[in-house]
């Protein structure tokens, strides 16, 4: 049987040989399959699945609903006509899991693999192969995970994957800067702005890229956009790092070396002459961490404000999920 192609970014889609697979019209069948796909690395108890997917019903009714949805899912996948070892799902009386040997392609799995491979590698240090892997991965992000779904478990996964997406784009911005591909780097930055207009780190990168691309006026306008977004979203002003960059651009004097990605740029020359490469690397990592702390605090403030707005509008929130 040919490979099953599944997309979870944007609109849910299951295809085989380019044709939409029948049997997935029922929303609960979709939810069950998606939950299993997103937790494909381990078995899930029937009790857990029933409680997550049917939280408002009794245990008996939720387990009955699970059995019905599972039967529909297996029928849609054609699992009942295959050998046990080739079935898409591994099912027993108590546990359910996606078969690790299943012949399928999942956009989220490819996306997460690229993220894991490039984890802890600054964008400026990416090699061509890893950069290409990230470029292909971000193209898979056709929209938020299962757009239009508002289940608590889905919101949590959506936030997690969006965070990975923004981190990938940020790495690619750094990669483009050191290779003087400023226009492509700017495109990646604007994609980040579509999801998080108050991401100060990205505003700084955009300021640099505009300036290095020969557009000083755009770099200065980017600072104004940053200040406005921070005030609107969080009620704070730009950090001292952002202000310092603005002043450099305003004075038309900017070191082309990005201190956030190059360790040696903030280490005294005398130390570079005597320190071991390992010590320089450690100091560089500490400098990167210091630069990121202010951005992390800004992101936390924005997340907390978003959660408060969700609670105020009586929409599903992380707070409600945690309280269960």
N, C-alpha and C positions, 0 to 999 in steps of 0.2 A: 504494500500500500504506500502511496506517495506521502511526502512530508506534509504535515499540518502546519500552516502559517498563521500565527496568532499575533494580533496587535492589540495592546492595551493602552498605548498612548493616544490620546484623543478619543476617537470612537472605537468601541469594542468591535473586533472583527475576527472571525475564524474562517479560513479559506483552505481549500485543497484543490490543487491544479488550477488555481486562479478563480475558482468558483466558491461562492459563499456556501458554507456547510449548513445544511438544514438541521432543525431540531433545537435551535438556540433562541427561539422566540420568547420563551418564558424567562422573566427577569431573574427569578431565583435560580434557575439553571445557569444563567450567565454568572451570577454572583458566586455560586458554589465553585464553578470552574475557575473563575478569576482568583478566588481566595486560595484555591489549591495551587494555582500557577505561581502566585506571589510568595507562597510558603512551600515551594517545591523541594527544598533541601531537607525536609523532615516530615515524619508522619504526623497526622492530626487525628485526635480522638473524635469519634462521632459526637460525643457530648460537647466538646469544644465547638465544633462546627455548628451544631444545632443552636447553641447558645449565642454564637456570634451572628448567625444569619437570621435567626428568628428570636430576637431578644424579648419580644413583647408577649410571647405565648408561654404556656406551661411546658415543663420538660417533656412530658409525654407527647404533646402536640408538636413540639419543635422537632423531636426525633422522628415522628411520623412524616412530617414535612420534608425532613432531610432524606428519608428513604425514598420518597416519591421523586424528589429532585435528582437524587443520585441515579435512580433507574432511568430517568429521562436523559441525564447526561451520558450515561453509558450507552444508551440507545443511539444518541446523536453521534457519539464517537465511533460507533460500530464495534465497541469493545467485546460485546457478547459473542461475536462470531469469530474472534481471534483466539489464538493460543494464549494461555494465561501469561506466559513470559513476554508476549508482544502487546498486551493490552496497555492502553494509555494510563489507566489507573490501577493501583494495587489496593485491593479492598478486602477486608476481613470483617469479622463480627464487631470489632471495636475500633479499628483504625482505617484511615484512608490516606493515600499518598499518591502523588504523581509518579509514574514509573520513570526512574532515572534514565532508562534506556529508550524511552519513548521517542519516536521519530517526529520531532516537531521543531519549529523555529519560533522563538518568542522574542519580540522586540525588547522587552524589559531585561531578559537574560543577557542579550548581546550588549545592551546599554550598561548594565551593572558590571559585566566583565571588563569593559573598557575603563570604567571608573576604578575598579580594583587594581588593574594592571598599572595604572598611572598614579595611584594613591601615593601621597608624600613626595611626588616629583614636581618641583616648581615648573611652571610653563616654560621658563627660559632654558630649562635643562632637558626638555623633551627631545628625543631623537625623532627623525623623520617618520619612522614606523609607528611609534606611539602617538605622534601628533596626528597621523593619518587615521589611526584607530579612533581617536577622540573626535575628529572631524566627521567620521562616518557615524559615530554614536550619537552626536548631537542632532544629526539629520533625522534620526529615528524618533526624536521627541517632537511628534506632530501636534502636541497639545498636552495639557495636564492628564495625568493618569485617569482613565475612565471618566472623561469629562461629562459632567451632568449628574454623576452619582454623588450622593451625600451621606452614605453610610459612615458611621464613625470609623470603622476599620479602613475604609477607602480613603478618608480624609487624611489619616495618619500616613498611609503609604504614599499618597499624593504629595504631601509635604516633604517626605523623605527623598523621594525621587526628584522633586523639583530642586531641592538643595544640591543634590548630586549634579543636576543639569547646569545650575548656575556656576558650580565649582569647575565643571568642565569648560564652560565658556570662558571663565576667568583664566584658566590655564592656557587656553588657545590665544587669548589676548596677549599674555606674556610671551608665548611662542612667536606670535606675529611681530611683536615689537623688536625682539632681538634679531629678527631676520628682515627688519625694515619693511615688512608688509603691512604698512600702517592702515591702509584702507580696509583690508580684511579684518584686522583687529578692531577697527571701529564698528564694523558690522556685527561682530560678536558682542561687543559692548552694548550696542543698541538693543540686541535681543535680550540681554540681561535687564535692561531698563524696562522692557515690556512687562516683566514679572516683579521687579523690585526697584522702583524709582528712587528709593532712599538708600540704595547700596553705595555707601560712600567710597569704598575701595574702588568700585567700578568707575565712579565719577572721576577719581584721580587718574585712573588708567586712561580714560577717555580724554582728559585734559592733556596728558602727556602725548597721546597718539595724535590728537589734533595739532599740537604744537610741532611735533616731529614731522608731521605731514605738511608743514608749512602754512598752517592756518591758525595763526595766533589768536585772531578774533574769535574763532570757534572755541578755542581752548578757554578763553576768558568767559564766553557765554556758558560753557559747560559748568564752570564754577558757580555762576549765578543760578543755573538750574539745580545744582547740587544743594546750594544754600536754601533755595525755595522748597525743595522736596523734603529736606531734613526738618524744616520749620513746619511744613504742613503735616507731615506724617508723625513726627516725634516731638516737635516742640523744642528742638535743640539746634545749635549752630554747627558749622563745619569744625572738624577737629583741627588741632594745631598743624598736623601733617598736611592737611588739605590747604589750609591758609598759607603755609610756607610754600607749597607748590604754586599756588596762585600768585604769590608775590614774586617768585622766580620768573614765571611766565610774563607777568606784568612788566618786569624789568628786562624782559627779552634776554634772559640768561638762564638756561636750563642745562644741567649736566645730563647728557644722553644716557648715562648709566642709571638704570632703575635701582634705587637702593633697596627696594622691597624684594628684588630677585637676585641681587649680587651681594654676596657676603662681604667681600673685601672693601666695598665702597664706604663702609662706615667703621672700618677697623684701622686704627692709626698705622701709618707707614712703618714706624719703628717696630711695631708688633709683627707686621707682616714679614719683616726681615728676620725675626728670630723665632717666631712661633712655628710649630709643626703644622702640616696640612690638616691634621685631625682637629687641632685646636681652632684653626681658622674656620673649619666647617662647623664646629660646635658653636662658636661665637656668631657665625652667620645665621644659624638656626634660631639662636636666641634673639637676634635682631629681627628676624622675620616674625617671631612670636610676639615681640613687643609691638611691632607695627600692626599685627592682626587683632590685638586685644581691643583697641578702640572700635574697630569695625564690628567685632563680635558683640560688644556691648550695645552698639547701635542696632544690630539685627535682633538682639534679645528684646530691646525696648519695642521695636516694631512688631515682633511676634506677640508680645504681651498686649499691645494695643489692639491688634487684630482679634485676639481671643476675647478681649473685653467687648469689642463690637459685636462679635458673634453671639456672645451670651446675651447682650442687650437686645438683639433682634430675635432671640429664641431659636436660633439655628443650631444644628449639632456642633459641638465644640470638643476640643481636647479635654476641657475641664469636665464635661459631662461624661466622657469616656473614662477618665481616670476615676471618677466617683463610683463607677459600677463595680 
